[in-house]
Amino acid sequence: MDRRALLTSVAAVAGGLATGCSRGSSDTAEPVDVLLGESVQPASPMVAAEKFFAAKVSELTGGLCRVTVKPGGELGDEQRMAEMLRTGKLAFCKTLLANLTAYDKRLGVASLPFAFTGRDQCLDSMRGDFGKRCAAILSEHGLVMLGFFYAGDRNFYNRTRAVTTPADLKGLRIRVPQSIVAIDMINALGATAVPLATNDIGSALKQGLVDGAENSVVFYTTEQHQQYAPYFSWTGHQQGVDVLLASAAWLDARPAAMRDQVRQAGQLAQEEEIRLWARATNDKTELARQQGSRFNDADTDAFRKALAKVISNHRGTFGDLAALLPALS
């Protein structure tokens, strides 16, 4: 079976599972089995947090809702899974917030370089008015934000050399998410942006189709990119924000009690993911060092200066969301 046929089959199965319980299901107490789609590999702390979510959903619903996590892009890339949620063919998925700009371009604001001053301010913003506003926007498009996942500070890694200043990126082909902000950021730094889906990065690095990428050290290691790109530079140019989503079509069809229980499980999974990520960052950095990765500090002020025009050019695109981030004021 080719990949397209396989994905069509999976979507059909997921659709059947996602709609296997109606508002009246509490009368019959028939359990429902649903899927949670994930693009990253099983070793990621995000997958561990999603399995925690699945366990909490089962616990809180008394076994009436059973969630199976499907990592590694098994159900397709993040854009495809989000659309499956929107149409009710899938119950849950997790995606980078900036990957949802097809529904509302303002959601790309978190991908602006230096949009947050650091981890703590990013977490405070997502727990506060900024996160609430993102959730409200997503709800207009059939997507329910159950919680957010912290994806760490994003840094450059590549096959060729240490990156200390923007000049060191000149001539390199760098993978980026499918986001206009990310593309402009890379091009402004003198590199060539190559948009690719998350689960295609490893093969592109291996084949030399790209020279590097930018992401967290946890992602770098769990995806085993250190095999092909040993130079990791702490640029800290972005803070990664992912969102754990439910299909509004699926969730609205559930009994009120189950809807509340799923939302509660999402909030618990959010805090568990933040805890797991902090621990994994230290562990994965040390593991990458042992496997031969070469880490170096970078001149963040030089990167901030080089990207100032990108920030100013795009800031107006994000309207009220940008106004909620002090670093962009």
Disulfide bonds with the S-S distance in Angstrom:
none
